[in-house]
Amino acid sequence: MTTPDLYGHYEAMRSDLLATNVVDNMARIISPGNKCWTTQIGYSWHGMAPGMQPSFGTIGVTEDYGKTINWQIKEGRDFSKDFLLTPILSFLMNRCKAHGHKKYCRRNH
């Protein structure tokens, strides 16, 4: 959704579509699911090489995205409104990215 008319009324549109019982779920994503338009730097983990500046690809989604596409969480939990502190505090890592540092990766500020 790129037009302000749709974007500004996402929750109303979602509620209306879910009420039809034709749509099982709906979520918003900022880029195509198979492309990454944004990256974040400033992460570190125990054992990271000194001077390394890793860049993580990030895709913004609403908390229902995982349920909508039926992804399977191997470990941990899915996004949830119950844990929303700010829109940018929750991350999921794919298995390849998480390998070796998933328990220690943190965002530096």
C-alpha positions in Angstrom: 0.0 0.0 0.0 1.7 3.1 -1.1 -1.2 5.6 -1.4 -2.0 7.7 1.6 -5.7 6.8 1.3 -5.0 3.1 1.9 -2.0 3.4 4.1 -3.8 5.7 6.6 -6.7 3.3 7.0 -5.0 -0.1 7.3 -6.7 -1.1 10.5 -10.1 -0.3 9.2 -9.5 -2.1 6.0 -8.1 -5.1 7.8 -11.1 -5.2 10.1 -13.6 -4.9 7.2 -11.9 -7.7 5.2 -11.7 -10.1 8.2 -15.4 -9.5 9.0 -16.3 -10.9 5.5 -15.0 -14.4 6.6 -13.5 -14.6 3.1 -10.1 -13.4 4.3 -8.3 -15.4 7.0 -5.8 -12.8 7.9 -4.0 -9.7 6.7 -0.7 -8.1 7.4 1.4 -5.2 6.1 5.0 -5.4 4.9 7.2 -2.5 3.7 8.8 -4.4 0.8 8.2 -7.5 -1.1 8.7 -10.6 1.1 11.5 -11.9 -1.2 13.4 -8.6 -1.4 15.2 -6.5 1.2 15.0 -2.8 0.7 16.6 -1.7 4.1 19.5 -2.7 6.2 20.6 -2.0 9.8 24.0 -1.7 11.3 25.1 -1.5 14.9 24.9 -5.1 16.0 27.4 -7.0 18.0 27.9 -10.4 19.6 30.3 -12.3 21.7 33.4 -13.3 19.6 32.7 -10.8 16.8 35.8 -9.8 15.0 37.1 -6.4 16.1 36.2 -3.7 13.6 33.5 -5.8 11.9 30.5 -3.7 10.8 27.8 -6.3 10.0 24.8 -5.2 8.0 21.5 -7.0 8.6 18.8 -6.9 6.1 15.5 -5.8 7.7 11.9 -5.9 6.5 9.2 -4.0 8.5 6.0 -6.0 9.1 2.9 -5.8 11.3 2.7 -8.3 14.1 0.3 -10.6 12.2 2.7 -11.1 9.3 4.0 -14.5 10.4 0.6 -15.9 11.0 -0.6 -14.5 7.7 2.2 -16.3 5.7 2.2 -19.3 8.0 5.9 -19.2 8.8 7.3 -21.7 11.3 9.3 -20.4 14.3 12.0 -22.8 15.1 12.9 -21.3 18.5 11.6 -18.3 20.5 8.3 -16.6 19.7 6.5 -14.9 16.9 5.7 -11.2 16.9 2.8 -10.2 19.3 0.9 -7.1 20.3 1.3 -8.4 23.8 5.0 -7.6 23.6 5.0 -4.4 21.6 7.2 -1.8 23.3 8.1 0.1 20.2 7.7 -0.8 16.5 11.4 -1.5 16.1 12.4 -3.6 19.1 11.5 -7.1 17.8 13.6 -9.0 15.3 13.4 -12.5 13.8 16.6 -13.9 12.3 16.7 -16.6 9.7 18.6 -19.7 10.5 21.6 -18.7 8.3 21.9 -15.3 10.0 21.4 -16.6 13.5 24.0 -19.4 13.2 26.7 -19.0 15.8 25.5 -15.9 17.5 21.8 -16.1 18.0 21.9 -16.0 21.8 24.3 -13.1 22.0 23.3 -10.8 19.1 22.3 -7.3 20.4 21.6 -3.9 18.9 24.1 -1.3 20.1 22.9 2.3 20.7 
